[in-house]
Amino acid sequence: MSVQFILLIIGSYLLGSVPAAYLAVKWSRGTDIRKQGTGNVGAANVLSTGSKWLAIPVALFDIGKGAFCVWVAQLLDLGAAQQVTAGFFVVIGHNWPVFLRFRGGRGVFATLGVITILSPLLGLYTLVMPYLFAPFRYVALGVFFAYISVPTLAWFLSEPLGIEEPLPVTLGLVAIVLIGISKRLLAPRTALSRSIPLGILLFNRLLFDRDISDRKAWIYRPPASTDPAEQTGDKQEGEA
């Protein structure tokens, strides 16, 4: 493993850790995004708390940081495996940012940026799929379908999608997808879901990225403490 590649991995993680949603809300309103809406440090929570004009630059930044690190790997003439590894660490940084005590979002937009540089057509598919469900308020379900289909498309349609090395790209996408899904499934139970059977809880999280069926009650539930020492499983980050 070259020093160049090691530095790229470290840089990718640190860039991924930059919490655009937290900084944008803090600088513009002087409040903590972790204490609003779902508590998620991501563009979706910025939007759900009414800051539409802030959500767009936050989303673009998150997409950009995923795209940038893969693009740098390409500029360095690194192989597909190394490119997708750089993207993987961007998503890791977004989901577990060192600057916010490792409490981040889901990495959906960062993942979109990674995929777009690896294959623009696959990136377009990943962008469009969730918003086909938007009129029904099921964007998280669209994200789930994109998650499970993207690695399959990368493998079976690699040539039309412009993917020259399908094996490392597919394996890398599987790893990134598993990170996103694990963030949905493994969060502590919330106060609203402590009495929900485990099977229903996992079903809700996997498909809808929430613990309960009532979307409004989930989005606007009282936030938990942002101090990990004070957390008792009363908060789960939302999408993005």
Order of alpha helices (4+ residues) and beta strands (2+ residues): alpha-alpha-alpha-alpha-alpha-alpha-alpha-alpha-alpha-alpha-alpha
